[in-house]
Every structure is written in C-alpha cells, then in structure tokens.
C-alpha cells in the first residue's frame, strides 16, 4: 500500500526565526501546564510528555484567527491540536537553520524537539509528496546540515517515512535500492552520534502487506543501530493494532523499541472508497491518544503526533496540496475527538 505522507515540509526560515525570537517557557518541576511567553498556547507536563509544543504552528495561528473572529467554540476545538506537540518536518532548504531553530526553541522551553526528516531521493514515488534530494550526495549534505543544527540539544528524530516500505513494495525502482539503504544507514550513524538525539526509522503500518518482507530491509537500512523504529506515520490504524504490528517487527530485529503516530487514529482507518487512497484525507477520522512517553507497552517508547493534524495528505477529497493547513479537516478531527 502506498501512502503520501502529506509532508508538511514547507517549514520556512522566517517561522524558525520567529521561534528563536519569541519562544520561552519551562516546566518549573511542578508537572503543570505552563503558558508560553507572549502566547496562550501551553506546554504539556514534561514528566509525561517531554516534547515541545510549537506556539507558532498552524493550529495555534488558527486558534488566534477564530478567537479574533469571535468563533470561540471553533477556537477551543482547534486548541485540542494546538496544545499538543507535533512533528516539525524539516524542509529541503537551509536544514541547519531549521533544525537549530526548532531545537533551540524547544530547549528554551525545557522540552525535546520532535523532528521528521523526509527528503530521501525519489521520495514518495512521485506521488502527492514526491520530491526529495536531487541525489545521494545532496542528501548526505542535507543530513550533515540537520546534524549541525541539532548539535547537543535534545531531539527525537523520525527518519524518512515510507523510505524502506517503498523499496519493499517495489514502488521505488530497483536501481535506487542499494543507494537508499546506504543513505539511511549513514543518516542513522550521523544522527545517532549526536549526544542527545534519538533516531527512529520508519517501518510502515499495521495495514501494510506481509510484515515478514520488511524485516531484512529494515536491517539493511541500519535499524539495529537506531534507537528504534516508528509505525503508523501519517496513517490511521488503531493504537492496539499498531502495538501488535510493532511487536511483531521488534521480535525479528533485536527487540527494538518503537514509537507510534497516534495523531489521527482515534477512529481507526477508513474502510470505504478506493483502497489505494483510503489513507488520503479520509472523512470521519478523529484525533488519537495525546503524545506521551507513558504508554500501554514496555516496547513502546512513546505515542507521538508525527503527522500534524489538520494538514492535508494531498490533493484528494477536496484537500489542498500535501502539508498545507486545512482548517475544515482540522475541525472535523477535533469534533470527533470528545
């Protein structure tokens, strides 16, 4: 099953600069939510959710816009999204500056940055989120920039959604397979050498084909040298099914721990419409478990919102381009998540 990730890689240098200029906050050690300076968007308690809430993200801007328009009920619904930490997808330009901006803002708030790296050459097989680095050398230079930007600051990295899966399912042409494995191994080595960075390699989702086919490719991509792997990125499979899938993989790759994207899995996957596009902006979905390191299984390091709820998966079902904010969809997710 193919799946565009609705990357959200349009992060701008200007936004990062704003973060560096305006972010502050802290935990204070009391486990209570803390208000970010100059914003009414809060950080979550660090003892259960150590990840950084971006007070200048799309959802936060939507809260402010609804409040200004007097739409207080809609503002409170979107606040369900705005006050949870979500992945920051590093774009192709100025990776060092982006990574530095997000990690410095997170450190200033006494939280860990959650970064998503999605720039592998021949990304997404030319579908809604097609693109990526021009070639292997460009990708290596990009990873070097990300690593320099992170430095010694705390970060959790989800590495290259779909990159291994699209090798296994044949979507990525065979002549690129060897290079892709080499690039992923190199990225894991580079990022894993950083003092306070954890790396989780994407490993597909519970609805994908035969898990036995992905064990060896994950190893060839260096998963055994990573801190673990990620499942359900930008998808909708339930947490229960994702735990079962992750444990099945873990048993074959050295009992590695894993993280689960729970951003939009509250109602599970959509089962109608064309099967090959059920992942793309499906209706009737809901927010899932909020991000936390207190999970239901010892092998699950965290529930994360890797995909930013409310950002489009692609130009399907009336949605805008992949990664663009779609307020109507965000409201539907929040309304279904009581």
C-alpha positions as CSV (number, residue, x, y, z in Angstrom):
1,X,0.0,0.0,0.0
2,X,1.4,3.3,-1.0
3,X,0.9,6.4,1.1
4,X,1.9,10.0,0.7
5,X,2.8,11.5,4.0
6,X,1.4,15.0,3.5
7,X,4.8,16.0,4.4
8,X,4.4,19.5,5.9
9,X,7.9,20.2,4.6
10,X,7.1,23.8,3.8
11,X,8.5,25.0,7.0
12,X,10.0,28.4,6.4
13,X,13.2,30.0,7.7
14,X,11.1,33.0,8.7
15,X,9.0,30.9,11.0
16,X,12.1,29.5,12.6
17,X,13.5,33.0,13.1
18,X,10.2,34.0,14.8
19,X,10.6,31.0,17.1
20,X,14.1,32.0,18.1
21,X,12.9,35.5,18.8
22,X,9.8,34.7,20.8
23,X,9.9,31.2,22.4
24,X,10.2,30.8,26.1
25,X,8.7,28.7,28.9
26,X,9.7,25.9,31.2
27,X,8.5,23.2,33.4
28,X,9.2,24.6,36.8
29,X,9.2,21.0,38.1
30,X,5.6,21.0,39.1
31,X,4.2,19.0,36.2
32,X,1.6,21.7,35.4
33,X,1.0,23.2,32.0
34,X,3.0,26.3,31.5
35,X,2.0,29.3,29.3
36,X,4.5,30.2,26.6
37,X,5.6,33.8,26.9
38,X,3.5,36.0,24.6
39,X,1.2,33.2,23.7
40,X,-1.8,31.5,25.2
41,X,-0.6,28.1,23.8
42,X,0.7,25.9,26.6
43,X,3.4,23.3,27.0
44,X,2.3,19.9,28.4
45,X,3.7,18.5,31.6
46,X,7.2,17.3,31.0
47,X,7.0,14.3,33.2
48,X,4.6,12.5,30.9
49,X,5.1,14.5,27.6
50,X,8.6,15.8,27.2
51,X,8.1,17.1,23.7
52,X,7.9,20.7,22.6
53,X,4.6,22.4,21.7
54,X,5.3,24.9,18.9
55,X,3.4,28.1,19.9
56,X,3.6,29.4,16.4
57,X,2.3,26.5,14.4
58,X,-0.6,26.4,12.0
59,X,-3.0,25.2,14.6
60,X,-2.0,27.9,17.1
61,X,-2.5,30.5,14.3
62,X,-5.9,29.1,13.6
63,X,-6.9,29.4,17.3
64,X,-5.9,33.1,17.2
65,X,-7.8,33.7,14.0
66,X,-11.0,32.0,15.3
67,X,-10.8,34.0,18.6
68,X,-10.3,37.2,16.6
69,X,-13.4,36.4,14.6
70,X,-15.4,35.6,17.7
71,X,-15.6,31.9,16.9
72,X,-14.8,30.8,20.4
73,X,-16.2,27.3,20.1
74,X,-14.1,26.6,17.0
75,X,-11.1,28.1,18.7
76,X,-11.4,25.7,21.6
77,X,-11.8,22.7,19.2
78,X,-8.6,23.6,17.4
79,X,-6.9,24.2,20.7
80,X,-7.0,20.4,21.1
81,X,-4.5,20.3,18.3
82,X,-2.5,23.5,19.0
83,X,-1.6,22.5,22.6
84,X,-0.1,19.1,21.7
85,X,3.4,18.6,20.5
86,X,3.6,17.7,16.8
87,X,6.5,16.8,14.4
88,X,8.4,19.6,12.8
89,X,9.1,18.4,9.2
90,X,12.5,19.7,8.1
91,X,12.3,21.1,4.6
92,X,14.9,20.8,1.8
93,X,16.3,24.3,2.1
94,X,18.5,25.5,5.0
95,X,18.3,22.3,7.0
96,X,20.9,23.5,9.5
97,X,19.0,26.7,10.2
98,X,15.7,24.9,10.6
99,X,17.0,22.2,12.9
100,X,18.8,24.8,15.0
101,X,15.7,27.0,15.2
102,X,13.4,24.2,16.4
103,X,15.8,22.6,18.8
104,X,16.8,25.9,20.4
105,X,13.2,26.9,20.8
106,X,12.5,23.5,22.4
107,X,15.5,23.7,24.7
108,X,14.5,27.2,25.8
109,X,11.1,25.7,26.8
110,X,12.9,22.8,28.6
111,X,11.5,20.3,26.2
112,X,12.7,17.9,23.5
113,X,12.2,18.8,19.8
114,X,10.4,16.2,17.6
115,X,11.8,16.4,14.1
116,X,10.7,14.5,11.0
117,X,13.2,14.0,8.2
118,X,11.6,13.4,4.8
119,X,14.0,14.3,2.0
120,X,15.2,10.9,0.6
121,X,15.9,11.0,-3.2
122,X,12.9,9.7,-5.2
123,X,10.6,10.3,-2.3
124,X,7.0,9.1,-2.3
125,X,7.5,7.6,-5.8
126,X,6.4,10.9,-7.4
127,X,3.0,10.9,-5.8
128,X,1.4,13.8,-3.8
129,X,4.6,14.3,-1.7
130,X,7.1,13.5,-4.5
131,X,10.4,15.1,-4.5
132,X,13.4,14.8,-2.1
133,X,17.1,15.5,-2.5
134,X,18.5,15.6,-6.0
135,X,20.9,12.7,-5.4
136,X,22.8,10.8,-2.7
137,X,25.4,13.5,-2.3
138,X,22.8,16.2,-1.8
139,X,21.0,14.0,0.7
140,X,24.2,13.4,2.7
141,X,24.9,17.1,2.8
142,X,21.4,17.8,3.9
143,X,21.7,15.3,6.8
144,X,25.0,16.9,7.7
145,X,23.2,20.2,7.9
146,X,20.4,18.8,10.1
147,X,23.0,17.2,12.5
148,X,24.9,20.5,12.8
149,X,21.7,22.3,13.5
150,X,20.7,19.9,16.3
151,X,24.1,19.8,17.9
152,X,23.9,18.7,21.6
153,X,20.3,19.8,22.1
154,X,17.7,17.1,22.9
155,X,15.8,15.8,19.8
156,X,13.8,12.8,18.7
157,X,14.0,12.2,15.0
158,X,11.6,10.1,12.9
159,X,13.6,9.2,9.9
160,X,12.2,9.0,6.3
161,X,8.6,7.9,6.3
162,X,7.9,5.3,3.6
163,X,11.6,5.1,2.5
164,X,12.0,1.4,3.4
165,X,8.4,0.4,2.7
166,X,8.6,1.8,-0.9
167,X,11.7,-0.3,-1.5
168,X,10.0,-3.4,-0.3
169,X,6.7,-2.9,-2.2
170,X,8.5,-2.1,-5.5
171,X,7.3,1.5,-5.7
172,X,10.9,2.8,-5.7
173,X,12.8,1.5,-8.8
174,X,15.3,-1.2,-8.2
175,X,18.3,0.8,-9.3
176,X,17.9,3.1,-6.3
177,X,17.6,0.4,-3.6
178,X,21.2,0.0,-2.7
179,X,21.8,3.7,-2.5
180,X,18.7,4.2,-0.3
181,X,19.9,1.6,2.2
182,X,23.3,3.3,2.3
183,X,21.8,6.7,2.8
184,X,19.5,5.6,5.6
185,X,22.4,3.8,7.4
186,X,24.5,6.9,7.0
187,X,21.8,9.1,8.4
188,X,21.3,6.8,11.4
189,X,25.0,6.8,12.1
190,X,25.4,10.6,11.7
191,X,22.4,11.5,13.8
192,X,22.9,8.7,16.3
193,X,26.3,10.0,17.1
194,X,24.8,13.2,18.5
195,X,24.8,13.5,22.3
196,X,21.1,13.9,22.9
197,X,19.4,12.7,19.8
198,X,17.2,9.6,19.4
199,X,16.5,8.2,15.9
200,X,13.5,6.1,14.9
201,X,13.5,4.6,11.4
202,X,10.1,4.5,9.8
203,X,8.7,0.9,9.4
204,X,5.3,1.2,7.8
205,X,1.9,0.5,9.4
206,X,-0.3,-2.3,10.5
207,X,-2.3,-2.3,7.2
208,X,0.7,-3.0,5.0
209,X,1.1,-6.3,3.3
210,X,3.3,-9.0,4.8
211,X,5.5,-7.8,7.7
212,X,7.9,-10.6,7.1
213,X,9.0,-8.9,3.9
214,X,10.3,-5.9,5.8
215,X,12.5,-7.5,8.5
216,X,15.6,-7.8,6.4
217,X,15.2,-4.4,4.6
218,X,15.0,-2.7,7.9
219,X,18.2,-4.3,9.0
220,X,19.9,-3.4,5.7
221,X,18.8,0.2,6.4
222,X,20.5,0.2,9.7
223,X,17.6,-0.1,12.2
224,X,19.7,-2.2,14.6
225,X,21.9,0.9,15.0
226,X,19.0,3.2,15.5
227,X,17.2,3.8,18.9
228,X,14.2,2.1,17.4
229,X,11.6,2.4,14.7
230,X,8.3,4.2,14.0
231,X,5.0,2.8,12.9
232,X,1.7,4.3,11.6
233,X,3.3,7.6,10.5
234,X,0.6,9.8,8.9
235,X,-1.8,6.8,8.9
236,X,-4.9,5.8,10.9
237,X,-4.5,2.3,12.2
238,X,-5.5,1.9,15.9
239,X,-3.0,2.1,18.6
240,X,-3.9,-1.5,19.6
241,X,-3.2,-2.8,16.0
242,X,-0.1,-0.6,15.8
243,X,1.3,-2.1,19.0
244,X,0.7,-5.6,17.7
245,X,2.4,-4.8,14.4
246,X,5.3,-3.1,16.1
247,X,5.9,-6.0,18.5
248,X,5.9,-8.4,15.6
249,X,8.6,-6.4,13.9
250,X,10.5,-5.9,17.1
251,X,10.7,-9.6,17.7
252,X,12.6,-10.0,14.5
253,X,15.0,-7.1,14.8
254,X,16.6,-7.5,18.2
255,X,13.6,-6.5,20.4
256,X,14.0,-2.8,19.3
257,X,11.5,-0.4,20.9
258,X,9.2,1.7,18.7
259,X,7.1,4.8,18.6
260,X,3.5,5.1,17.3
261,X,2.0,8.0,15.4
262,X,-1.4,8.4,17.1
263,X,-2.2,11.8,15.7
264,X,-5.3,10.8,13.7
265,X,-6.1,7.2,14.7
266,X,-8.9,7.8,17.1
267,X,-11.5,6.1,14.9
268,X,-9.1,3.7,13.1
269,X,-8.7,3.5,9.3
270,X,-11.3,4.4,6.7
271,X,-12.7,1.3,5.0
272,X,-14.7,2.8,2.1
273,X,-13.7,4.4,-1.2
274,X,-10.8,3.4,-3.4
275,X,-8.5,1.1,-1.4
276,X,-5.3,2.7,-2.7
277,X,-6.4,6.2,-1.5
278,X,-8.1,5.4,1.8
279,X,-5.1,6.9,3.6
280,X,-5.6,10.3,1.9
281,X,-7.7,12.8,3.8
282,X,-10.3,10.2,4.8
283,X,-13.5,11.5,6.3
284,X,-14.8,10.8,9.8
285,X,-11.4,10.3,11.5
286,X,-10.5,11.5,15.0
287,X,-7.5,12.6,17.0
288,X,-5.8,9.7,18.8
289,X,-4.1,9.4,22.1
290,X,-2.2,12.5,23.0
291,X,1.6,12.4,22.9
292,X,3.2,10.8,25.9
293,X,6.0,8.6,27.0
294,X,3.6,6.8,29.4
295,X,2.4,4.1,27.0
296,X,0.5,0.8,27.2
297,X,3.5,-1.4,26.5
298,X,7.1,-1.5,27.6
299,X,8.3,-1.8,24.0
300,X,6.5,1.4,23.0
301,X,8.8,4.4,23.8
302,X,6.1,7.0,23.0
303,X,2.9,7.9,21.4
304,X,3.7,10.8,19.1
305,X,1.8,13.1,16.8
306,X,4.3,12.8,13.9
307,X,1.7,14.0,11.3
308,X,0.4,17.4,12.2
309,X,-3.4,17.0,12.4
310,X,-5.2,19.4,10.1
311,X,-2.6,19.4,7.4
312,X,-3.6,17.8,4.1
313,X,-2.4,14.4,2.9
314,X,-2.6,15.7,-0.7
315,X,-4.9,16.9,-3.4
316,X,-7.6,14.3,-2.8
317,X,-11.2,14.5,-1.5
318,X,-11.1,18.3,-1.8
319,X,-7.9,18.8,0.1
320,X,-5.1,21.3,-0.7
321,X,-1.6,20.3,-1.5
322,X,0.2,17.9,0.8
323,X,1.3,19.6,4.0
324,X,-0.9,22.6,3.7
325,X,-3.2,23.6,6.6
326,X,-6.9,22.6,6.0
327,X,-9.0,24.2,8.8
328,X,-12.2,22.4,7.9
329,X,-10.5,19.0,8.2
330,X,-8.8,20.0,11.5
331,X,-12.2,21.0,12.9
332,X,-13.7,17.6,11.9
333,X,-10.8,15.7,13.6
334,X,-11.3,17.7,16.8
335,X,-15.1,17.4,16.8
336,X,-14.8,13.7,16.5
337,X,-12.4,13.5,19.5
338,X,-14.6,14.2,22.5
